[in-house]
Amino acid sequence: MKVVYEKPASLKDVTFTYCPGCTHGIIHRLVAEAMDDLGIREKTIGVSPVGCSVFAYEFFDCDMVGAAHGRAPAVATGIKRVHPDKYVFTYQGDGDLAAIGTAEIIHAATRGELITTIFVNNAIYGMTGGQMAPTTLIGQVTDTTPYGRDAKANGLPIKVCELLSNTDGVAYLERVSSHDPRFVLQAKKAIHKAFKYQMEGRGFTLVEILSTCPSNWGLNPLDSLKWLEDNMLPFYPLGVFKDKGNTGE
């Protein structure tokens, strides 16, 4: 019988420990498939910081390095400069990248570091208990905004792709989603392109992936997919925000 679907070689043969309905598992698979398709697993080094992404080293079957909260781009920069022949990626959540790690991601992008960032945006702090994140939507209920995020009291959400699109060092920047098979296929293409651009030495690449957090959203897995579609997509529009390969920048 012909095998048409199997575990990527770049994933370890272990069971995911993420909460039911969390799309980290889907995103892990997409990253692993990109490494397999491009044949770069043996030359890839991943960096995961604090948050749900801290367990990435348990699942990716490539060299992995741990980083302090928010510092993955700085660590990845050091690794890439010492090992320019390797392909380096960071795997970060919104509470990590868009909060304590804001300076690191902006400056890595501005410098045009030859690294790839996989940015998982679920609009909440996942591992630490469901507090408001920089990406939490206006009106969204969290542990620290029990009456909903208020713009006057809590500020407005950060749109990372829009923010980084103004930096000259970025070669490729796209926002995708993981809530539906059609969008998952688009996410796979985006991750593949981000790694390919790094291999070609074009500059900094980042793929933002809208994700679910059923446990901290207080929803079942199916309803969380619907919540993402109804609430996150209107505020975080999908699309390519920068692509030097297509525009000739």
N, C-alpha and C positions, 0 to 999 in steps of 0.2 A: 504494500500500500504506500502511495506517495505521501510524504509528509508535507503539508501545506502551511503549518503554523507550529512553531516550537519556541522554547525559551531561547532568547539571545545568548550567544556565547559570552557576552560581556556582563551577564548577570550571574551571580552565584546561585547554586541550586539550594536555596533556602526560602523559607516562607516569609513574606512581608509581614511586618509587625505594625503597620499603620492601621488606624481605626477603619472599621468598615465604611465604605463609601468615599474614603479619602482618595483623591486621584494622584497622590504621590507615586503609587505603584505604576500607574499608566505612564507617568512622566519618566520614571526610572527606565521603563521598558523602551521608550522612545529614544532616550539618550544612549542606552545600550545598543539598540538597533543601528543608530547612527555610527557608533564605533565599529560595529560589525561590518556594516555596508562599506565604510571607508577603509577598513582594514588597519585601524590605528590603535587597537586595544593595547598592544604591547608597548606602545609609545605614548600612552595617555596617562596623565596624572590629574586626579580630581581633588578638589579642596572643598570640604564641608565644614561650616561653622556650627554655632549653637542653634538650637531649635529642632524641629522635626527632622530637618536635613542632616542633623549630626549623625544619624544612623546610616547614612549613605555608604559608608565604608563596609557595612555589613552585607550590602547587596551588590555593589558594583565589583566586578572581577577585574579590576585594574588597580594600579597604585593609587592610594588615597592618603591625603594628609588632613589632619584636623586643624582648625583655626579658631582663634578666640572670636567671641560674638562680634559680627560685623566686619571682621578683618580678612575675610577670604580673598578679596581682590588684592590686598597688599601681599598676602602670603603667595598667591598665585603669580603675582608680578615677580617676586623673588625667585620662584621656581623656574619660571619661563626664562628669565634672564640668565640663570645659571645653566639651564638645560634648554637652549633655544631649539634643539632638535626634537623636543617633546611637545605634545599637544596638551594644553592645560585648560581645565574648566573649573568653574565654581558652581556649586549647587546651593542656592540661597532662598530663604523665604522672605516675605515682605517685612515682617517684624525685625528681621536681621538686616537686610540690604537697605531698606528705606528709612531706618531709624538710626541705630548706633553705627551702621555702616555707610551712611550717606556720603560722608567725605571720601571714603575709600573708593566707592563705585564711581563717583563723579570724577575723581582725579585719575583713576585707572582708565576711564573712558577718554578723558581729555588728553592723556598722554598717548593714547592709541596703543595701549598694551596689547600684545598679540595673545590674548586669552579670550575664552568664551564663557559667558555667564548664563546659567539657566536660572531664571528668576521666577519662583513660584509665588503667585499672588492669590491668597485666599481671604484677604481683607480682615485678618484677625491674627492675634498671637495664638498659635496652636499649642505648642508644647507647654507653655508656662501658665495655661489656664483660661485663655479666652479673653484677654484684655484688648482694649482698643489698640489698633495698629495704625501706622501712618496712612495706610490704604483703606482703613475702615470707612464705609460710606456714610454720608449724612443720614441721620435717622436710624442707623444700624445699632441694634442693642448688643452690648458686650458686657463683660463683668465690670468694667470701669465706666461704662456709659449705659447704665441700666434703663435710662429713659430715652436712649438713642443718642447718637453723636450729634452734638449741636455745634454749628459752625462758629458761633460767637465764643462759646466756652472752650471748644476743643480744636478749633481750626478746621481747615479744609483738607481733604485727602490729597496725597501726593500722587501725581501721575508720572511714573518713572520714565516711560518711553518718551513722553512729550518733553520731559526735563532733559534727558540725555541727547535728544535729537539735535540740540543746539551745540553740541560739542564736536569739534572738528576731527577728533581722533576716532570717532565711531565709524566703522565700515558697514555694519549691518545691525538693524534694530527692528524687531517685529514683535507684536503682541498677538498671541493666539489663545485658544481655550481648550480645555480638556473635558468638556461636559457632554459631548456628543460625538459619535464616530466620525462624522464628516469633518468636524473641527480637529479631532485627534489626528486625522490624516494630514491636515494642514500643519499642525504642530510638528509632526514628524519631518515634513519638508523643511520647515523653518530651522529646526535643530540641525538637520543635515547640512543646510546651507551655512549656518553659523560655524560649524566645524570646518567645512570646506574653505570658507574665507580665511579662517585661521591658518589652515594648511598652506594657503596661497600667500600668506603674509600681508593681507590687506589692511588689518587693523583690529580694533576692539569689536567684539560681537556680543550681542545680548538678545536672548529670546525670553520675553515675559509670557508666562502661561497662567491664565486664570484657572484657579483650582477651587475645590470644595473643602469644607471643614465641618462635616455633619455634627461631630461631637460638640464643638464650641458654638456652632450656629443653632444648636438645639433642634435639628431636623433629622429625619431619616434620610438614608442615602438618595432615594429617588427624589424626594422633595428638595434636597440640597442642589441637585442638578438643575431643577426648575428655578430655584432661587437665584442661582448664578446667572442663568439665562435672562431672567426677568429684571434683575437688579444690577448685576455687575456689567453686563454687556452694554447697556445704555450709557453708563458712566465711563467705562474703560473700552472704548471702541477698538475693535480688532483691526489689524492691518500692518503694513510695512511703514515705518517711520523714517527709515534711512537705509539706503542700499547703494553703496558706492559702485558695486558691480554692475548695476543697471543704469545708473545715472551718469557715470563717468566722473564723479566728483574727485 
